[in-house]
């Protein structure tokens, strides 16, 4: 397919699980793509994998930090220079560590805002002026931005903030022909050592919250599920869609996030968890 032939895309976190799946979906349909990430070796491996599958593809790499203004500007310029245009921006970096609110300090909380919101802001702020023919921005949110999750206050707050930013950006940039949307994943299998998958008790807590799971008992969220949704929002099929965030989570948002207090107790100790429950700093 060549639906995106002639288009150029910029993807941050491009060597990660979700990021590489998004980039691959764009490459598959003909887009030239620059993938940015902090690890040069991982970027080279990802590029080689893409070119092995799609030998005629245009795939460039740039090692940089998506939270740093200068790195983002340089990466965007390199993406633009591939074909002297920029059409698609996909800021994928994000994440957090489980930590109770009363155990965090301001710097830890602020770093999660940088990771999940500022990284998207920088890509949009410096990328949109290069979109001379309009374009599409697709961010990666999380269902934690909609549903509270114990010990993830920073992540929950930053993803909720990201979705507010997406709506504001979509409203402001529509006149320039730039659409801004997001995909809201649930739990995605992107690390084989993730305790969400390797710990049977934790996995069962998640599994019971997926309405689709009984019909597909071996099914979990996969990186390619997110890549496919990003590809739709990046392409012409969604030309009348902006300011939206699509849940791709097996229906989990119809229910709730599981209680993982047992895991938090194992991480920080039951005494610390008990103090937090009583509103005390451990």
Order of alpha helices (4+ residues) and beta strands (2+ residues): beta-alpha-beta-alpha-beta-alpha-beta-alpha-alpha-beta-alpha-beta-alpha-alpha-alpha-beta-alpha-alpha
